[in-house]
Amino acid sequence: MNEEFINTFVSNMMKYLSHIPNVDAEVGTPYLIESDASISYDITGIIGISGKRKGCVYFTAPRIFMSHLLMMLGVKDRSNENLLDLAGEIANTISGNARSDFGEKFHISVPVVVEGEPQNLYLPERVRSFAIPITWRTYTPVLVVSLEDE
Amino acid sequence: MMKLLIVDDSNVIRSRIDNIYAKSYEIEVVGKAVNGRQAVAMLKDLEPDIVTMDLTMPEMDGIASIKRFMELQPSVKILVVSALSDKATGIKALSKGARGFLCKPFTDEELTTALQKLIDAKNRE
């Protein structure tokens, strides 16, 4: 994955956050995930990618962060179901928006959402996986992009 | 009052759109469906004027749903609300009968502006 490729996801993440009222979150500098251990917080939304590139994009965040986002979006029901749903929707939106750069052969799955540390989420060794950190208040959710090169 | 059907597999998106129009004098949310199959089943009873339609959904996706909606109720006006932002997808949705395309993420104002265009089209009929 080259710099331009990563920038697409950084831009999409910034765009997503800019559409949420009163959330002045910042997107940090992406970094390479060195180990094969995945990064995960309380809630994770995962999108499988197929087509010209294969892999996954996932968004993982502390529960309290997701609860704040729901509140800012005007959704009154901050149930566990909605916290999970929002994580999937964020991963879906960031991945789907990438098709404006990568075209319709960048296929995305419906979201899979996981509560707690995912047991079967392994980042393949031969793929360079990047973490894109987000900072808002004291929270630091992360978008992880793990995709094969073309 | 325009009858709106919301079709999206995300409960958050369905709730959000529902909330936006909860006190509207122009739009009444008459139904919410979690996928295209459920939406098609609701179509005859609800007879919506306008629809917000996601594309990536389990069981029946948005493109297949738009095609079915056009067969069953050609007068319905469909706004695609999707994260899929490539031109080819937009063209495909419009060619099947959708009247507009709003890319996620969206603000309340962007959604209202996009739906107003559908309402205007409906009122011109």
Interface residues (C-beta under 8 A of the other chain):
Chain A: K15 Y16 H19 I20 L70 L73 G74 V75 K76 D77 E81 N82 D85 L86 G88 E89 N92 T93 I94 S95 G96 N97 R99 S100 F102 G103 E104 F106 I108 S109 V110
Chain B: D9 S10 N11 V12 I13 S15 R16 N19 I20 T56 M57 P58 S82 A83 L84 S85 D86 K87 A88 T89 C103 K104 P105 F106 T107 D108
